[in-house]
Amino acid sequence: MSYISKKFFLVEPKFAFRFLMDEFKITMGEAQKVIDKQRVFVEGELLSHKGSKIVGNVSVIVFEGHSRGLIPVFETEDFAVFEKPSGVMMHPKNRNDEYTLNDEIKSLYGDDANCAHRIDKSTSGLVLVGKNKRSEIELKALFASRSIKKKYLALVEGKFEKEMLIVAPLKRGNSSNEIRLKVYVDESGKISQTRIIPLEYFEGKNVTLVEAIPLTGRQHQIRAHMFHVKHKIVGDSIYGLEEVDAMRFLDGEMGEEERIQKTRSPRLLLHAQSLSFEYKSVSYEIESAFEAKKEFYEFCIKG
């Protein structure tokens, strides 16, 4: 488990935020966030007031990384780059989630290390990690200013013949008949642009290997845009299925065999292939060693 309960006994009353600051060597703001996230219990009862004094039996829910041996593919003093496997989340969404990429990051570099960006659970590939708060902030600023260039490889349905710039605003689903996790092309959404370059067509399976370059950074952008232009990504269980089946998949009601038959792959065939950026006056071009063309072709079954 990624989250554990650490237990303490306080003989003298102490302000809760001061106890957390002293015990975990964190700032007042970070201590208040721990309380806001409902991770502090006193005598078995949830602490709800940040200004309270606490005494007696205290337990604090904390994240504790458990490594499975995933090591970075590139690193410097300030940052590291990991190859995230498909099916692994970036960080736990709740206390019941087990292994995530955060387990490796925190195990190697400590609590101050964090991802500078995100890729979907189903997507594999390169993830940039700041080893400390300062580098995390600097790297996130580079992403925000679009100074970091990302390229993806994807295997998509059908014959994709010409380079295309997809310009289609995206909006997260929020109505009762929409999947909240999903984003939709909507004129009221945020401007979103993706450049798609065809690399190779495989006639026997009627699929095309493409390079996808997101020019904006929206959630599920490549997946939603490929679905929009009727070349859905092979293995996509959210954008590649009817809404009712997508809901069944998200609810854990779809078996592996059915998923393969409906999406043509046991995993989403989308991979974060490269990162290009300048950091502290040094240029970096980091390329994944994953053999996407070979692996994706083998994963894809005939339609």
LINZI-V409370 format. One record per residue. SS is DSSP state (H for helix, E for strand, C for the rest). PSI is psi in whole degrees, -180 to 180 (NA if undefined). Layout:
SS&PSI ; SS&PSI
//
This chain:
C&142 ; C&-27 ; E&134 ; E&163 ; E&117 ; E&132 ; E&142 ; E&162 ; E&120 ; E&122 ; E&-41 ; E&144 ; E&144 ; E&144 ; E&137 ; H&-45 ; H&-34 ; H&-39 ; H&-45 ; H&-42 ; H&-45 ; H&-42 ; H&-39 ; H&3 ; C&53 ; C&168 ; C&168 ; H&-42 ; H&-42 ; H&-38 ; H&-42 ; H&-34 ; H&-37 ; H&-42 ; H&-42 ; H&-33 ; C&8 ; C&51 ; C&8 ; E&131 ; E&138 ; E&120 ; C&38 ; C&-4 ; E&140 ; E&130 ; C&125 ; C&-15 ; C&119 ; C&-27 ; C&6 ; C&151 ; E&145 ; E&153 ; E&155 ; E&-144 ; E&120 ; E&135 ; E&142 ; E&127 ; E&120 ; E&156 ; E&131 ; C&115 ; C&141 ; C&107 ; C&145 ; C&16 ; C&10 ; C&124 ; C&155 ; C&150 ; C&-14 ; E&142 ; E&155 ; C&-172 ; C&-31 ; C&-27 ; E&165 ; E&158 ; E&126 ; E&154 ; E&100 ; E&128 ; C&153 ; C&140 ; C&-6 ; C&127 ; C&158 ; C&-47 ; C&159 ; C&139 ; C&-27 ; C&178 ; C&-12 ; C&-11 ; C&139 ; C&-111 ; C&131 ; C&172 ; H&-29 ; H&-31 ; H&-44 ; H&-44 ; H&-50 ; H&-35 ; H&-38 ; H&-41 ; H&-4 ; C&179 ; C&-25 ; C&-8 ; C&139 ; E&157 ; E&143 ; C&-10 ; C&-178 ; C&151 ; C&157 ; C&155 ; C&-42 ; C&-20 ; C&140 ; E&168 ; E&-165 ; E&134 ; E&129 ; E&131 ; E&130 ; E&130 ; C&-14 ; C&171 ; H&-41 ; H&-50 ; H&-33 ; H&-47 ; H&-43 ; H&-42 ; H&-39 ; H&-35 ; H&-36 ; H&-40 ; H&-44 ; H&-35 ; C&4 ; C&32 ; C&-10 ; C&122 ; E&129 ; E&142 ; E&140 ; E&156 ; E&140 ; E&149 ; E&120 ; E&156 ; E&140 ; C&-176 ; C&111 ; C&109 ; C&-36 ; C&150 ; C&141 ; E&140 ; E&112 ; E&119 ; E&104 ; C&117 ; C&143 ; E&141 ; E&137 ; E&140 ; C&135 ; C&0 ; C&168 ; C&-24 ; C&16 ; C&152 ; C&121 ; C&-28 ; C&-19 ; C&150 ; E&151 ; E&148 ; E&122 ; C&133 ; C&-24 ; C&2 ; C&-176 ; E&143 ; C&134 ; C&133 ; E&134 ; E&129 ; E&130 ; E&128 ; E&116 ; E&138 ; E&-45 ; E&135 ; E&134 ; E&100 ; C&-37 ; C&-30 ; C&-1 ; C&54 ; E&159 ; E&132 ; E&126 ; E&157 ; E&130 ; E&126 ; E&104 ; E&123 ; C&-13 ; C&170 ; C&59 ; C&154 ; C&132 ; C&24 ; H&-50 ; H&-42 ; H&-47 ; H&-39 ; H&-39 ; H&-38 ; H&-39 ; H&-37 ; C&15 ; C&36 ; C&63 ; C&152 ; E&133 ; C&135 ; C&3 ; C&112 ; C&0 ; C&-53 ; C&-13 ; C&1 ; C&164 ; C&153 ; H&-40 ; H&-38 ; H&-36 ; H&-40 ; H&-41 ; H&-39 ; H&-47 ; H&-30 ; C&3 ; C&22 ; C&4 ; C&124 ; C&164 ; H&-43 ; H&-42 ; H&-40 ; H&-44 ; H&-42 ; H&-36 ; H&-30 ; H&-9 ; C&13 ; C&149 ; C&-6 ; C&163 ; C&127 ; C&66 ; E&129 ; E&129 ; E&104 ; E&-37 ; E&156 ; E&131 ; E&128 ; E&168 ; E&130 ; E&123 ; C&45 ; C&14 ; E&131 ; E&136 ; E&136 ; E&104 ; E&124 ; E&137 ; C&144 ; C&-2 ; C&130 ; C&78 ; H&-44 ; H&-50 ; H&-48 ; H&-44 ; H&-41 ; H&-40 ; H&-35 ; H&-35 ; C&126 ; C&162 ; C&141 ; C&NA
//
